[in-house]
């Protein structure tokens, strides 16, 4: 995944926690992200990549930055 940040609207403004697709990757959204986004499609979040020793990278939202 090339983007290091993602807007809430790019994820489709999720209303439930779970996996969401963006640019062919799956990004995990948690309850804390739903609260932090405050239903703002322009809310900007960092994207955290975790690369396990075996298997593909996993992506999740990090902190809201704007």
The first five atom37 places (N, CA, C, CB, O) and aatype in JSON, in Angstrom:
{
  "aatype": [20, 20, 20, 20, 20, 20, 20, 20, 20, 20, 20, 20, 20, 20, 20, 20, 20, 20, 20, 20, 20, 20, 20, 20, 20, 20, 20, 20, 20, 20, 20, 20, 20, 20, 20, 20, 20, 20, 20, 20, 20, 20, 20, 20, 20, 20, 20, 20, 20, 20, 20, 20, 20, 20, 20, 20, 20, 20, 20, 20, 20, 20, 20, 20, 20, 20],
  "atom_mask": [
    [1, 1, 1, 1, 1],
    [1, 1, 1, 1, 1],
    [1, 1, 1, 1, 1],
    [1, 1, 1, 1, 1],
    [1, 1, 1, 1, 1],
    [1, 1, 1, 1, 1],
    [1, 1, 1, 1, 1],
    [1, 1, 1, 1, 1],
    [1, 1, 1, 1, 1],
    [1, 1, 1, 1, 1],
    [1, 1, 1, 1, 1],
    [1, 1, 1, 1, 1],
    [1, 1, 1, 1, 1],
    [1, 1, 1, 1, 1],
    [1, 1, 1, 1, 1],
    [1, 1, 1, 1, 1],
    [1, 1, 1, 1, 1],
    [1, 1, 1, 1, 1],
    [1, 1, 1, 1, 1],
    [1, 1, 1, 1, 1],
    [1, 1, 1, 1, 1],
    [1, 1, 1, 1, 1],
    [1, 1, 1, 1, 1],
    [1, 1, 1, 1, 1],
    [1, 1, 1, 1, 1],
    [1, 1, 1, 1, 1],
    [1, 1, 1, 1, 1],
    [1, 1, 1, 1, 1],
    [1, 1, 1, 1, 1],
    [1, 1, 1, 1, 1],
    [1, 1, 1, 1, 1],
    [1, 1, 1, 1, 1],
    [1, 1, 1, 1, 1],
    [1, 1, 1, 1, 1],
    [1, 1, 1, 1, 1],
    [1, 1, 1, 1, 1],
    [1, 1, 1, 1, 1],
    [1, 1, 1, 1, 1],
    [1, 1, 1, 1, 1],
    [1, 1, 1, 1, 1],
    [1, 1, 1, 1, 1],
    [1, 1, 1, 1, 1],
    [1, 1, 1, 1, 1],
    [1, 1, 1, 1, 1],
    [1, 1, 1, 1, 1],
    [1, 1, 1, 1, 1],
    [1, 1, 1, 1, 1],
    [1, 1, 1, 1, 1],
    [1, 1, 1, 1, 1],
    [1, 1, 1, 1, 1],
    [1, 1, 1, 1, 1],
    [1, 1, 1, 1, 1],
    [1, 1, 1, 1, 1],
    [1, 1, 1, 1, 1],
    [1, 1, 1, 1, 1],
    [1, 1, 1, 1, 1],
    [1, 1, 1, 1, 1],
    [1, 1, 1, 1, 1],
    [1, 1, 1, 1, 1],
    [1, 1, 1, 1, 1],
    [1, 1, 1, 1, 1],
    [1, 1, 1, 1, 1],
    [1, 1, 1, 1, 1],
    [1, 1, 1, 1, 1],
    [1, 1, 1, 1, 1],
    [1, 1, 1, 1, 1]
  ],
  "atom_positions": [
    [[0.85, -1.17, 0.0], [0.0, 0.0, 0.0], [0.89, 1.23, 0.0], [-0.97, 0.0, 1.22], [1.77, 1.37, 0.86]],
    [[0.68, 2.11, -0.95], [1.53, 3.28, -1.11], [1.16, 4.4, -0.14], [1.44, 3.79, -2.53], [2.04, 5.12, 0.33]],
    [[-0.12, 4.56, 0.17], [-0.55, 5.66, 1.03], [-0.17, 5.41, 2.48], [-2.07, 5.88, 0.91], [-0.33, 4.3, 3.0]],
    [[0.34, 6.43, 3.13], [0.64, 6.35, 4.55], [-0.49, 6.93, 5.37], [1.95, 7.06, 4.87], [-0.55, 6.74, 6.59]],
    [[-1.41, 7.64, 4.7], [-2.56, 8.23, 5.36], [-3.79, 7.97, 4.5], [-2.35, 9.76, 5.59], [-3.7, 7.79, 3.28]],
    [[-4.95, 7.96, 5.15], [-6.19, 7.71, 4.43], [-7.3, 8.56, 5.04], [-6.57, 6.19, 4.49], [-7.36, 8.77, 6.25]],
    [[-8.17, 9.06, 4.18], [-9.33, 9.82, 4.65], [-10.48, 8.86, 4.95], [-9.77, 10.89, 3.58], [-10.64, 7.83, 4.29]],
    [[-11.25, 9.21, 5.94], [-12.37, 8.38, 6.38], [-13.32, 8.1, 5.21], [-13.13, 9.07, 7.53], [-13.83, 6.99, 5.08]],
    [[-13.55, 9.1, 4.38], [-14.43, 8.94, 3.23], [-13.91, 7.94, 2.23], [-14.64, 10.26, 2.56], [-14.7, 7.29, 1.54]],
    [[-12.59, 7.79, 2.12], [-12.01, 6.8, 1.19], [-12.35, 5.38, 1.61], [-10.49, 6.97, 1.1], [-12.38, 4.47, 0.79]],
    [[-12.61, 5.19, 2.9], [-13.0, 3.87, 3.41], [-14.51, 3.66, 3.32], [-12.54, 3.71, 4.86], [-15.02, 2.59, 3.66]],
    [[-15.23, 4.69, 2.85], [-16.68, 4.58, 2.75], [-17.41, 5.03, 4.01], [-17.06, 3.17, 2.42], [-18.57, 4.68, 4.19]],
    [[-16.73, 5.79, 4.88], [-17.32, 6.27, 6.15], [-17.92, 5.11, 6.94], [-18.4, 7.34, 5.87], [-19.14, 5.07, 7.14]],
    [[-17.1, 4.17, 7.39], [-17.61, 2.99, 8.1], [-18.47, 3.36, 9.31], [-16.45, 2.11, 8.55], [-18.26, 4.38, 9.96]],
    [[-19.45, 2.51, 9.58], [-20.3, 2.67, 10.76], [-20.14, 1.5, 11.73], [-21.76, 2.8, 10.34], [-20.68, 1.52, 12.83]],
    [[-19.38, 0.48, 11.31], [-19.12, -0.69, 12.16], [-17.65, -1.05, 12.07], [-20.01, -1.9, 11.75], [-17.0, -0.8, 11.05]],
    [[-17.14, -1.64, 13.13], [-15.75, -2.09, 13.08], [-15.63, -3.31, 12.18], [-15.22, -2.4, 14.5], [-16.59, -4.04, 11.97]],
    [[-14.41, -3.51, 11.66], [-14.19, -4.65, 10.8], [-13.21, -4.32, 9.68], [-15.49, -5.15, 10.22], [-12.6, -3.25, 9.68]],
    [[-13.07, -5.23, 8.74], [-12.15, -5.01, 7.61], [-12.82, -4.22, 6.5], [-11.64, -6.35, 7.07], [-13.99, -4.45, 6.16]],
    [[-12.07, -3.28, 5.92], [-12.56, -2.47, 4.8], [-11.5, -2.46, 3.71], [-12.9, -1.01, 5.25], [-10.31, -2.4, 4.0]],
    [[-11.94, -2.52, 2.46], [-11.02, -2.55, 1.32], [-10.69, -1.16, 0.83], [-11.6, -3.37, 0.18], [-11.56, -0.29, 0.75]],
    [[-9.42, -0.97, 0.5], [-8.96, 0.28, -0.1], [-7.74, -0.04, -0.94], [-8.64, 1.36, 0.98], [-6.77, -0.61, -0.45]],
    [[-7.78, 0.32, -2.2], [-6.66, 0.12, -3.13], [-6.17, -1.32, -3.13], [-5.51, 1.05, -2.76], [-4.97, -1.58, -3.18]],
    [[-7.11, -2.26, -3.08], [-6.75, -3.67, -3.14], [-6.23, -4.27, -1.85], [-5.75, -3.86, -4.19], [-5.87, -5.45, -1.81]],
    [[-6.19, -3.47, -0.78], [-5.72, -3.96, 0.52], [-6.87, -3.92, 1.51], [-4.52, -3.12, 1.04], [-7.84, -3.18, 1.32]],
    [[-6.77, -4.71, 2.55], [-7.76, -4.72, 3.61], [-7.2, -3.94, 4.79], [-8.14, -6.19, 4.02], [-6.09, -4.19, 5.25]],
    [[-7.99, -2.97, 5.29], [-7.58, -2.15, 6.42], [-8.55, -2.42, 7.56], [-7.55, -0.63, 6.05], [-9.76, -2.35, 7.39]],
    [[-8.01, -2.73, 8.73], [-8.81, -3.02, 9.91], [-9.24, -1.72, 10.58], [-8.03, -3.91, 10.89], [-8.41, -0.85, 10.86]],
    [[-10.54, -1.59, 10.85], [-11.1, -0.43, 11.53], [-11.65, -0.9, 12.87], [-12.22, 0.26, 10.66], [-12.4, -1.88, 12.94]],
    [[-11.28, -0.21, 13.95], [-11.73, -0.56, 15.29], [-12.71, 0.49, 15.8], [-10.53, -0.7, 16.25], [-12.86, 1.56, 15.21]],
    [[-13.37, 0.17, 16.9], [-14.35, 1.08, 17.5], [-13.75, 2.44, 17.81], [-14.92, 0.47, 18.76], [-14.41, 3.46, 17.62]],
    [[-12.53, 2.49, 18.28], [-11.88, 3.76, 18.61], [-11.77, 4.66, 17.38], [-10.48, 3.51, 19.2], [-11.86, 5.88, 17.5]],
    [[-11.59, 4.06, 16.21], [-11.51, 4.85, 14.97], [-12.88, 5.41, 14.61], [-10.97, 3.98, 13.82], [-12.98, 6.54, 14.12]],
    [[-13.94, 4.63, 14.84], [-15.29, 5.12, 14.58], [-15.59, 6.35, 15.43], [-16.34, 4.01, 14.86], [-16.18, 7.31, 14.95]],
    [[-15.17, 6.31, 16.68], [-15.38, 7.44, 17.58], [-14.52, 8.63, 17.19], [-15.08, 7.04, 19.02], [-15.0, 9.77, 17.19]],
    [[-13.28, 8.39, 16.85], [-12.36, 9.47, 16.49], [-12.75, 10.14, 15.18], [-10.94, 8.93, 16.39], [-12.5, 11.34, 15.02]],
    [[-13.34, 9.41, 14.26], [-13.71, 9.97, 12.96], [-14.85, 10.97, 13.07], [-14.08, 8.87, 12.01], [-14.94, 11.89, 12.26]],
    [[-15.72, 10.8, 14.06], [-16.84, 11.7, 14.29], [-17.69, 11.92, 13.02], [-16.34, 13.04, 14.8], [-18.18, 13.02, 12.79]],
    [[-17.85, 10.87, 12.22], [-18.64, 10.92, 10.98], [-18.15, 11.99, 10.0], [-20.09, 11.18, 11.31], [-18.93, 12.47, 9.19]],
    [[-16.89, 12.35, 10.07], [-16.31, 13.36, 9.19], [-15.59, 12.67, 8.04], [-15.33, 14.29, 9.98], [-14.55, 12.05, 8.27]],
    [[-16.1, 12.75, 6.81], [-15.46, 12.07, 5.68], [-14.05, 12.59, 5.39], [-16.31, 12.2, 4.45], [-13.26, 11.92, 4.73]],
    [[-13.73, 13.8, 5.88], [-12.4, 14.36, 5.67], [-11.43, 14.03, 6.79], [-12.49, 15.85, 5.51], [-10.27, 14.45, 6.75]],
    [[-11.87, 13.28, 7.8], [-10.98, 12.89, 8.89], [-9.81, 12.1, 8.3], [-11.73, 12.04, 9.98], [-10.01, 11.17, 7.52]],
    [[-8.61, 12.48, 8.68], [-7.4, 11.87, 8.13], [-6.73, 11.0, 9.19], [-6.41, 12.96, 7.63], [-6.5, 11.44, 10.31]],
    [[-6.44, 9.75, 8.82], [-5.83, 8.79, 9.73], [-4.51, 8.28, 9.15], [-6.78, 7.61, 10.01], [-4.34, 8.2, 7.93]],
    [[-3.59, 7.94, 10.03], [-2.39, 7.24, 9.58], [-2.77, 5.79, 9.3], [-1.24, 7.33, 10.65], [-3.77, 5.28, 9.83]],
    [[-1.98, 5.13, 8.48], [-2.16, 3.71, 8.21], [-0.91, 2.99, 8.72], [-2.4, 3.43, 6.68], [0.21, 3.35, 8.37]],
    [[-1.12, 1.98, 9.55], [-0.03, 1.22, 10.13], [0.05, -0.13, 9.43], [-0.23, 1.03, 11.66], [-0.94, -0.83, 9.3]],
    [[1.25, -0.47, 8.97], [1.46, -1.77, 8.32], [2.22, -2.68, 9.28], [2.24, -1.62, 6.97], [3.24, -2.29, 9.85]],
    [[1.72, -3.88, 9.45], [2.41, -4.88, 10.24], [2.8, -6.0, 9.29], [1.52, -5.41, 11.43], [1.95, -6.58, 8.61]],
    [[4.06, -6.29, 9.26], [4.56, -7.32, 8.35], [5.05, -8.53, 9.15], [5.7, -6.77, 7.45], [6.16, -8.52, 9.67]],
    [[4.22, -9.55, 9.25], [4.63, -10.75, 9.98], [5.74, -11.47, 9.21], [3.43, -11.69, 10.21], [5.89, -11.26, 8.01]],
    [[6.51, -12.31, 9.89], [7.59, -13.02, 9.21], [7.09, -13.91, 8.07], [8.34, -13.87, 10.2], [7.79, -14.1, 7.07]],
    [[5.9, -14.44, 8.21], [5.3, -15.27, 7.16], [3.95, -14.69, 6.78], [5.15, -16.75, 7.63], [3.19, -14.27, 7.65]],
    [[3.65, -14.66, 5.52], [2.36, -14.18, 5.06], [2.39, -12.71, 4.65], [1.33, -14.38, 6.13], [3.41, -12.04, 4.78]],
    [[1.27, -12.24, 4.15], [1.2, -10.87, 3.64], [1.13, -9.84, 4.76], [0.0, -10.71, 2.73], [0.83, -10.16, 5.91]],
    [[1.41, -8.6, 4.41], [1.32, -7.5, 5.37], [-0.15, -7.28, 5.77], [1.92, -6.19, 4.77], [-1.06, -7.55, 4.99]],
    [[-0.34, -6.8, 6.99], [-1.67, -6.47, 7.47], [-1.7, -4.97, 7.76], [-2.05, -7.3, 8.75], [-0.71, -4.42, 8.25]],
    [[-2.82, -4.32, 7.44], [-2.93, -2.88, 7.61], [-4.05, -2.55, 8.58], [-3.16, -2.2, 6.26], [-5.09, -3.21, 8.6]],
    [[-3.83, -1.5, 9.38], [-4.86, -1.02, 10.28], [-4.73, 0.49, 10.41], [-4.75, -1.7, 11.66], [-3.67, 1.06, 10.14]],
    [[-5.8, 1.13, 10.82], [-5.74, 2.56, 11.03], [-4.94, 2.83, 12.29], [-7.16, 3.17, 11.13], [-4.95, 2.05, 13.24]],
    [[-4.25, 3.97, 12.28], [-3.51, 4.41, 13.44], [-4.25, 5.57, 14.08], [-2.07, 4.81, 13.07], [-5.42, 5.44, 14.44]],
    [[-3.57, 6.69, 14.24], [-4.12, 7.87, 14.89], [-4.79, 8.8, 13.88], [-3.04, 8.62, 15.64], [-4.43, 8.83, 12.7]],
    [[-5.77, 9.56, 14.36], [-6.35, 10.62, 13.54], [-5.4, 11.81, 13.59], [-7.81, 11.02, 14.04], [-4.97, 12.22, 14.66]],
    [[-5.08, 12.34, 12.42], [-4.13, 13.46, 12.36], [-4.8, 14.76, 11.92], [-3.0, 13.12, 11.41], [-4.21, 15.83, 12.07]],
    [[-5.99, 14.7, 11.4], [-6.69, 15.93, 11.01], [-8.18, 15.68, 10.96], [-6.19, 16.46, 9.65], [-8.95, 16.58, 10.65]]
  ]
}
